[in-house]
C-alpha cells in the first residue's frame, strides 16, 4: 500500500493537474483524514510551464530503505517507512527533464490491527 500511495501522490501530470497538490489529493483513499486536510491547506505548487509545453508527467521510481539506527520501532497501530524516490519529468513528445532524487519518510497509522493502514505524514528531503 505504501508504495502505491507514494506513486499516486507524486505522479503529477501536466495535462490534468494544475499543481503538485492535485496528485497528492488523488491518493486521499490511502491517507488519514487529518493528513488529507493538511494537504488541502498547503500552498499550491504549480507545474512548470516547460512540462506543459511537452505534456509531461512525472515518472516515479521508489526503492525501500532499511530502517536507520535509532528510528522508531513499528507497533501494532503505528509504523514508519523510508524510501528513496527518483522523479523524472517525461514528455509525451519524448522530452525528458532532469531527474530528482528524494528521501521520503512516511508515517502509517491504523485504529486497530484489523483496520487498514493509512498514511499520516509524508516528509521529503531533496538529495539532488
N, C-alpha and C positions, 0 to 999 in steps of 0.2 A: 504494500500500500504506500509506503513512504516514497519509494522510487517513482511510482506512478503519479503521486501527488506533486512531487517536485517537477517532474516532466511537464505536467499540465501547467503548473504555476509559472514556469519560465519559457514555455513555447509561445512566444509573442509573435503575432502575425500582422504585418503592416497592412494587409488587405481587409482585415476585420477589426483590428484593435486601434483605439486612439492612443493608448499608452500601456505601460507595463502593468498597471493595476488591473486592466481588463483580463489579462491571462491569469493573474493571481486569483481573481474572483471566480474564474471558471472552475477552480479547484475547491470551491466552497463545500462541496459534499464531503471532502476529506478534512475539513477544518473545524475547530471548535467555534461556536457562535461568537465568543469574545474575540477570537483571532480574526474572524471574518469582519466583524465590526471595526476592528483596528485597521485592517487593510482599507476598508471603505473610507476611513477618515484621513488616510495618508495623502500627501500632495501628489498630484498626477505627474508622472514622468513620461513625457511624450516620446513617441517613436521618432528616431532621426529621419529627416527628410530624405537622406540618401537611401535608407531602407525602402521608403515609399517609392522612390524612383525605380527601384529594382524589384518591387513587390516581394520584399524579403520577409523571412520569418527566422526565428532562432532555432537552430538545431541544438538540442540539449543532450550532453553525454554525462553520465553520472557513474562514479566509482565509489563504493562504500569504503570508509576508512575504519581501521581498527580503533577501538576505544583508547584514548590517551590516558596516560598515568594521571591519577587524580581526578578523572572525570567521574561524575556521579554514577552510581550503580542503577541499573534498571530495577524497578519494583513491579508489583502486580498491576498497578494503575498508572505508573509513570515510567517513561523510557526516553532515552536520548540517542540520537544517531548523528553521525558525521559523514559528510560526503565531499568528494572533490568533484566540482562541476565545471565542465567546459561548455561555453555557449559560442556558437558560430553563426553570425548573420549570413543567411544564404538566400540569394535572389532566385526568383523563378526564371530569370534570364541567364542563370549560371554564374552570376556575380557572387563573390564571397568576400565578406568583410573580415576584419581582424578578430581572431578568436580571443575570448576572455576566459581566464581561469579563476575559479572561486572556491573558497572553503565555505561549506554550508553546515550550520549547526541547527539541529531540529529537536524540538521537544514534542513528545507524544503523551497523551493522557487518555484515560477511559474511566468511567464511573465504577465499573466492576470488571472482574475477569471475564465475564460473559459479554460485555459490551465491546463494540469495535473501537479500535484506536482512532484518535483524532489528533490532528496537528494543532498544538497550542502555541507554537512560535517557530519561526524560521529566521535565523540570522545569517547574513552572508558577509564574507570578507574577500575583497578583490586581491588575487595573487598575481595578476598580470602587470 
